[in-house]
């Protein structure tokens, strides 16, 4: 369950960053970075 959650968060993060780059707006990129931080914290907690 946690592995699928981590993979989902990382995929969503990269999609948000790609949307931000293509539309040249900042908020989706910040959200994507936040998702990557959340995923890394969940991964560390898992260990």
PyMOL commands that set and color helices and strands:
alter all, ss='L'
color gray80, all
select helices_A, chain A and resi 2-23+27-46
alter helices_A, ss='H'
color red, helices_A
deselect
rebuild
show_as cartoon
